[in-house]
Amino acid sequence: MAVNRIMLNETSYHGAGAIAEIATEVKARGFEKAFVASDPDLVKFGVTAKVTDILDEAQIPYEIYSDIKPNPTIENVRHGVEAFKASGADHIIAIGGGSSMDTAKAIGIIITNPEFADVRSLEGVAPTKNPCTPILAVPTTAGTAAEVTINYVITDVERKRKFVCVDPHDMPVVAFVDPEMMGTMPVGLTAATGMDALTHAIEGYTTKAAWTMTDMFHLEAIKLVATYLRKAVQEAKDKTPGEGREGMALAEYIAGMGFSNVGLGIAHSMAHTLGAVYDTPHGVACAMALPLVMAYNADCSGEKYREIARAMGVEGVDEMSQDEYRAAAIDAVAKLGEDVGIPKKVEALKEKDLDFLAESAHADACAPGNPKDASVDDLKELFRKLM
């Protein structure tokens, strides 16, 4: 039997009001000054203040760093490293979506492993020696699960590509998954991040390294997304938080507990490439690629699509033939994307870009995990279907 490794946060808090525990954790760990990494919009709309108010009340000094782009770049990370050194902080509080947390992870790793200061050398499984500066992570979107994963993604603007870094040393020590911090997500972001969580769960469930323990997380996450994403999108429209948002806060974290440990597949490789070339929002790119990739992988998925269909709420799966339940699983995923307003095509995609897109996706760190080895030509055909 293969040896399987599971890595999760040391501690995580869940539920409305979970952020109140930040002060408790900072003090219990003997930390002195926080480097608060959060994106400019969250600072502007007062979301970051929900956490800094807690720090103020507990008399914990901090400095805010908000030079963070939606797809964090090598430059953002380098600036962040300089700002952290100048701040005199001893821990990082990352508030935001994947962008804030990914930036924080890269900063934290370089602070304790300065030989990787060029940032590019962190790509793939980098041989870092030391755990990163302690990170307390507060997600404000229900999708990336960066607060419980060992992955982060940085954009190389010069080379028009995103690179994935996989490093057990970057895991946040504490996660605060508080649905009240996700209240300012607009409709489009609620839908996109929710579909990102579904892509994590389905790719993690079908990846080559999947096993009993991660299957348990992934199937539950699929079920939660199928139950709560439409509600969460409606709540975002009505600006009335409720069980949809709470369900999605749980779903994205549970999916992260799984995929961080077993990897993903080519829907993510395609999404990283679309994000780097056209700036397509990550969750939207995942949602568009997922049904196509599921159809491509179907013939080597065994009985897994029956369980995906069941988790998606499809009835009568046990009476279906293999072809029927595979089609039902793909249809249920496509229908959810449609219901929450995900487009089906990438408007900017041109025939002349296909070779570059396919080669980039083929070289992506998520590609080897796909249940079926996809060639550059296979990927080119999949991208063509998005035109």
Sequence and secondary structure as in RCSB ss.txt:
>XXXX:A:sequence
MAVNRIMLNETSYHGAGAIAEIATEVKARGFEKAFVASDPDLVKFGVTAKVTDILDEAQIPYEIYSDIKPNPTIE
NVRHGVEAFKASGADHIIAIGGGSSMDTAKAIGIIITNPEFADVRSLEGVAPTKNPCTPILAVPTTAGTAAEVTI
NYVITDVERKRKFVCVDPHDMPVVAFVDPEMMGTMPVGLTAATGMDALTHAIEGYTTKAAWTMTDMFHLEAIKLV
ATYLRKAVQEAKDKTPGEGREGMALAEYIAGMGFSNVGLGIAHSMAHTLGAVYDTPHGVACAMALPLVMAYNADC
SGEKYREIARAMGVEGVDEMSQDEYRAAAIDAVAKLGEDVGIPKKVEALKEKDLDFLAESAHADACAPGNPKDAS
VDDLKELFRKLM
>XXXX:A:secstr
         SEEEESTTGGGHHHHHHHHTT   EEEEE HHHHHTTHHHHHHHHHHHTT  EEEE    SS BHH
HHHHHHHHHHHHT SEEEEEESHHHHHHHHHHHHHHH GGGTTSGGGTBT    S  S EEEEESSSS  GGG S
EEEEEETTTTEEEEEE GGG  SEEEE GGGGTT  HHHHHHHHHHHHHHHHHHHHSTT  HHHHHHHHHHHHHH
HHHHHHHHHHHHHT   HHHHHHHHHHHHHHHHHHHH   HHHHHHHHHHHHH   HHHHHHHHHHHHHHHHGGG
 TTHHHHHHHHTT S GGGS HHHHHHHHHHHHHHHHHHTT  SS TT  GGGHHHHHHHHHHSTTGGGSSS   
HHHHHHHHHTT 
